[in-house]
Amino acid sequence: MTALDTLLLWLDIAGIAVFAASGALVASRKQMDAVGFILIAAVTAFGGGTLRDVLLGRVPPFWLRDPAWLAVASSVAVLVFFTAHRVESRFRALLWADAVGLALFAVLGAEIALLAGAKPWAAVLLGVATATFGGAARDVICNEIPLLLRKEIYALAALAGAAVFVALRVNGVWRDPALLAGMAVAFGIRAIAILRGWSLPAYKPRPGRDYPN
């Protein structure tokens, strides 16, 4: 493994932990038991990667090939179960960590898709799915509007990062700088949205039009 590969492995582990924590926090708001915490944490952490692997025919999904991933997510869920009040008071820090996980998973998901033979446009979409589907599944299970469908800039950041990575790779740029560039774009867009409160314009209902008889 190269130095960047080692760094990405640790970032991948951190990303799983962050997404698991965000899922466990939702479970805390819903006042679930410890099993519910673990379930929601696992759905959040593994949902996107599972969808990507199934669509690419990479079965069993990555977390069923190595129990270490499930151990990380479960450990984080149990930790949040006992310390949720402290984590919730530091939610903004978790928001930033989630932005790092979003950027990482969007790019790594696109890379895995390219290596599996997916077309560039499909690789971009699978990168977005890897970064966002777990959170969407979490919100649906917990009866909340998915962040993916809100006006907050989230999926757009993942899309931009995955698209930059794939475009660079297709045009012959080496893997390492392409990965870093894609992550920087995704994280940068998400960071600006957090700092400035930017969001996409939402639909505003208008009075219906009266038609003459």
N, C-alpha and C positions, 0 to 999 in steps of 0.2 A: 504494500500500500504506500502511496505517496503521502507527503505531509498533508496535502489538501484532502486526500481520501480519509485520513485519520481525523482531521478536523470535521469533515462532513459527517463522519460516523457519529462523533460526539454531538454535533449539532442535531443530527437525526434523532438521537436518543433524547436530547433536550426538547426537541419539537414534540415528540411523543408525550413527554412528561408535561409540557405546557398545555397541549390540547386535552390531555387526560385531566389536568387540574381545572381547565375551563369547564369540562363536562361535569366534574364533581361539584363545582360551584353552583351549576344549575341544579344539580341534585340536592344541594343544601337548601336552595331557595324553595324547592318543592318538598322539603322535609322528608326525604327518603331514608331508608335504612342503609346499612353498610353495603349490602348486596346491590341495592339500587345505585349507590355511588359507584361501585366497580363497573356495573353494567353501562351506565351512562358515560363514564370515563372511557371505557373501551370502545364504545360506539363512536365517540368523538375522535379518539386517537387513531382508530383503525378504519373508520368508515370510508374515507377517501381512498386510502391505499387498497382496501379490499375491492372497491368498485373498479379501480384501475386494473388490478390483477385479474379479476374475473373477465373484464372486457378484453383483456389482452391474452386470455387463455393461460395465464400463469397461476395454475392451481396446484396445491392449496395456496391461499393468500400468504403473504410474507409472515404474518404474525403466527400462523400455524406451522411454519417451518422452523421457528426458533422461539422457544418459550420465554426467552429473555425479554422480548417485547411485551408480552402479557404481564410478566413480573413487574416491569417498570410501571405500566399503566395501573396495575392493581395496587402497587405500593403507594403511588401518588394519590390514588382515590382514598385509600385508608388514611393516609396522612391528612388529607383535606377533611375527611370525616371528623377527625378530632381537632382540627385547627381552622375550620371554615371561617369562624368569626375573625380570625387574624388575617387570613388570606383575603377575605372580602374587603377589609379595611385598606388593603394594598392593591385594589383591583386595577388601578392605573398601571402599576408595574407589570401586572399580568397581561394587560392589554398590549404593552410594548413587547413582551416576550412572545405573545401570540402573533404579533406582526412578524417577528423573526421566523417563527414556525411556518407562517403562511408563505413567506418568501422562499424558504428552503424547500418546502414540499411542492410548491408550484414548479420549481425548476427541476428538482429531482424526479418528480412525477413525469415531467416532459422528457427527461433523459431516459428514464426506464422505458417509456413508450417508444422513443426513437430506436433504442437498442433492440426492442422487440419487433421492429419492422413497421411501426405505424407511420402513416403519412405525416408530413410536418403539421398540417392543420389539425389532424387528429391528436398528435402529440401535445399540441397547445391545449386542446380541450381536456385531455386526460391530465395534464398538469394542473389545470384549474380544478378539475374534479378531485384530484388528490388533496389539494389544499383546502377545499371548501365543503365537500360532501359530508364529511364526518360531523361538522358543526350543524349542517342542515338536518341530518338525520337525528341528531341530539335534540334540536329544537322541535321537530315534528313529534318525537316521542314524548317530550315534556310539554306539549301543547302550547308552544310559543311560535310566533312568526319567525321563520328562519332568517338569520342575519343576511343570507344570500339574497333574500327578496326585499330587504329594506333598502332605503335610499343611501345608507352609509356606504362609503367607498371601500369595498372589501374584495369582492370577486374581480372587480376591474383591475385592482393591483396585481392579483394573481395572474390574470390574463396578460397584462403587460409584461410581467416578468417572464412568464413562460414563452411568450411570443418573441421577446428579445433573445432569449437563450436559443430557441429553435432557429431563428433567422441567422444568428451568428454561426451555429453549427452547420446549417445547410450551406452557408457560404464559405465553409472551410476554416473557420476560426477554431483554434484549439479548445479542447473541452474545458480546461481549468479557467481561462479568462472568460469563456462564454458563461460558465456557471456563476462566476462572481458577478458578471455584468447583469445577468438575469435576476439574481438575488438582490443586487443593489437597486435595480429599477422597481421591483415589487415592494421591497421594504421602503424605499424612498417615497413612493406614492402613498403607501399606507401611513407612513410616518407623518407626511404633510397633512393628510386627512385627519389624523388624530390631533395634531398640534393646532390646526386652524379650524377644525370642526367642519371640514368640507364634506359635502354629500352630493349625490346626484339629485337632479330635480325630480320631485315626486309629482304624480298626477294630481291635479286639482279639479274636483268636480265642478261642472258648470250647469246652469239651468237648462233643462231640455228645450228643444226648439219646437215652437208651436207651428203646425202646418195648417194652411187654410183648408176648409172643407171642399 
